[in-house]
Amino acid sequence: MIEMDPSQMKRLFASGLVEAELKRRRAPFMTLFPTDGPQRRELYPKHIEFFFAGAKYKERLFMAANRVGKTVAGAFETTCHLTGRYPQWWEGKRIDKATDGWACGANSQTTRDVVQGVLLGKSTGQGMIPVEAVVNTIAGRGITGSIETVWVKHVSGKTSKLGFKTYEQGRRAFEGEAKDFIWCDEEPPQDVYTELLYRLLTTKGILYTTFTPLLGMSEVVTSFLEPDKEESRRSKYVVQAGWKDVPHLDEDEKRKLTANTPLYQIKARTDGEPTLGAGAIYPIAESEITVPAFGIPEDWPRAYGMDVGWNRTAVVWGARDPASGITYLYSEHYLGQGEPASHAQAILGRGRWITGVIDPACLGSSQIDGRTLMQIYRELGLTLWPAANAVEAGITEVWNLLVSGRLKVMANLTNWLREFRKYHRDDKGSGKIVEHDDHLMDATRYLVVSGRNAMTVRPRPEPPRWDNQVDSSRFW
């Protein structure tokens, strides 16, 4: 250190250099989410909602668009738990002791550059964790500049511990240790996510995850958006945030980014909505194919496609506008583990006169008392014909109709849209369709390939007939 006389020190402070250096070295943790100013916390309601939900929910997901600050939110909460320094306005989860946690990323490089980078910084004092709170670190193995573990000073006088982990290590790398909290930046595989939950069992700890949902309706996303058990609904909380929910993004920059983003990724990258990316079978935005529900005119021809099975029977109805040639999917039936009679009743209720096409597998493989399902449904009053089932050709035809605007879906078909979001090919290079929750997608394919040729118009009522008509020729 260079020694200075009082006059030199005074001039240095007057120049503002000392103040600028102190500000540079001040951790973002000390300045984020202020009460006042252009970035005051009232302008970030989604971030605050995410923090506060931790007081009640064990698992949280911040499913957000790119550049809205989801990683910053995860790092901010992690720093709170490591240091025990919760801001005065904090109503989220508090841990009243020194903690032991994990911060996780997809692979070694992203964990070092993103997760470690935002927590410890790439230069002195620029990380979320205040530099004076860092007690010690252990270097990671395999990639230059990575940290394996960091110890942080806690307000109790003791020391908290944080380990950096990657999903590429596999599920077994997450076995064994109990943790107070775990932060996942970027989406973990389902088996890793499940293992992480078990690390919190004895501590009653919390797991919070921050990512942009580019993998679409994956198992992790689905478990939050469509929990199948009451216990899951009580333990999980999801916050979705888009560009519209933050004030710091420049409008011109947003337009440029959107212009250079593939259409099927725009909703995920700007609104935080799940998308299947390049793996989607129909990579088109929902907004391009959905229309508000409306009443179908009497003179429009209609038909339905039907996919049968014990676990799920699905039917979708379509009607064609004679003027434009556009087919509108306007109704759906979606029921599991029902008897044919219950399905037939629901179908007949949409119109006994409407013709349907059905999965051709019902002609032989599914038999009851020697009768095929086709026979059973026909005996119950349905007018049914077997559909063509050339899968790839059918998918191509549906896709051509969607992109040309000749196939539209009414927005009230919630089950159809849910399957549409998940309908994808596997990510192992085989290109095979993932046959899970795809019943309405199959029914749509049957309708498009075979049902449009079978469409019929509601019969007009016959004029009244007078059985006791008088022969007028007998009178004047």
Buried (B, 14 or more C-beta within 10 A) or exposed (E): EEEEEEEEEEEEEEEEEEEEEEEEBBBBBEEBBEEEEEBEBEBBEBBBBBBBBBEEBBBBBBBBBBBBBBBBBBBBBBBBBBBBBBBEEBEBBEBEEBBBBBBBBBEBEBBBBBBBBBBBBEEEBBBBBBBEBBEEBEEBEEBEEBBBEBBBBBEEEEBBBBBBBBBBEEBEEBEEEEBBBBBBBBBBBBBBBBBBBEBBEEBEBBBBBBBBBBBBBBBBBBBBBEBEEEEEEEBBBBBBBBBEBBEEBEEEEBEEBEEEBEEBBBBBBBBBBBBBBEBBBBBBBBEEBBEEEEEBEEEBBBBBBBBBBEEBBBBBBBBBBEEEEBBBBBBBBBEEEBEBEEBBEBBBEBBEEBBBBBBBBBBEEBEEEEEBBBBBBBEBEBBBBBBEBEEEEBBEBBBEBBBEEBBBBBBEBEBBBBBBBBBBBEEEEEEEBBEEBBBBBBBBBBBBBBBBEBBEBBEEEEEEEEEEEEEEEEEE
